Amino acid sequence: MREDNLKSLSGGSGVHVWLVLWKAARAVEAYAEKSISQLEICGSDFAVLEALLHKGPLPVNEIGRKVLLTSGSITVAVDRLETKGLVERRAHGTDRRTRVVHLTKAGRKLSTRVYTDHAADMERLASASLTKEERKTLIGLLKQIGYAPAAIADTLAKLHAALPQGAPADLHDCDVQFRADAGQLLIVVSYAGGREWRVACPRPD
């Protein structure tokens, strides 16, 4: 492997950040799934139960957004839980086209008991690795990097539409840099002939 490629995997590069996040997320996900293994349901189904337990009855599509499942996957998950007698679909009070998912009595009893144990397991993990202050810092940083992709993608789309005449049609043919500048995200686009175009936008929160 070339030396410059090796350097990109360490030292805080973008790829290094991604690898550390990916490995950490996989490790925590495995720990969390082991915590709920007694349920004999998958993590996504547990996430649905947890959302209903804390948010109350919700339409199927809204649950999907909260637990990061596609429309097809959330429908299948709700079907599984309904077959187990843990949730039920009911008609919406004012919208006949919408079905709202409720926990059944058995579903509420099960999810309350298991969530309590799960929360204790996750607290043990957090306590073993981070102080209270480190948790606050980590949460803030993860939110910042988690929100950034959508904000940057939206900014690049607007940027592409507003590129001045003579700029390449594809931003991949440009050198695009992101710089922190006085509380803003400064995007600098350089292209042929040493020309440069800059646009500033609020930094993703």
Residue pairs with C-beta under 8 A, 6 or more apart in sequence:
7 13
8 14
8 15
8 16
9 15
9 16
9 19
10 16
17 145
21 145
28 125
29 43
31 121
31 122
31 125
32 43
32 118
32 121
32 122
33 42
33 43
35 117
35 118
35 121
35 122
36 43
36 46
36 114
36 118
38 114
39 46
39 110
39 114
41 80
41 81
41 84
44 67
44 69
44 73
44 77
45 77
45 80
45 81
46 111
46 114
46 118
47 67
47 69
48 63
48 67
48 74
48 77
48 78
48 81
48 87
48 101
49 81
49 86
49 87
49 103
49 107
49 110
49 111
49 114
49 115
50 111
50 115
51 58
51 63
51 66
51 67
52 58
52 63
52 87
52 101
52 102
52 103
52 107
52 111
53 103
53 108
53 111
53 112
53 115
55 66
57 90
57 100
57 101
57 102
57 103
58 66
58 100
58 101
59 92
59 98
59 99
59 100
59 101
60 74
60 75
60 78
60 89
60 99
60 101
61 71
61 74
63 69
63 74
63 78
63 101
64 70
64 71
64 73
64 74
67 74
69 77
78 87
78 89
78 101
81 87
81 107
82 88
82 89
85 104
85 106
85 107
86 103
86 104
86 106
86 107
86 110
86 111
87 101
87 102
87 103
87 104
87 107
88 101
88 102
88 104
89 99
89 100
89 101
89 102
90 99
90 100
90 101
90 102
91 99
91 100
92 98
92 99
92 100
103 111
126 135
130 138
143 205
144 204
144 205
147 204
147 205
148 204
151 185
151 201
151 204
152 178
152 185
152 204
155 185
155 187
155 199
155 201
156 171
156 176
156 187
159 171
159 187
159 189
159 199
160 171
162 199
163 171
163 189
163 197
164 197
166 195
167 174
167 189
167 191
167 195
167 197
168 174
168 191
168 192
171 189
173 191
174 189
174 190
174 191
175 189
175 190
175 191
176 187
176 188
176 189
176 190
177 187
177 188
177 190
178 185
178 186
178 187
179 185
179 186
179 187
179 188
180 186
180 203
181 200
183 202
183 203
184 200
184 201
184 202
184 203
185 200
185 201
185 202
185 203
185 204
186 198
186 199
186 200
187 198
187 199
187 200
187 201
188 196
188 197
188 198
189 196
189 197
189 198
189 199
190 196
191 197
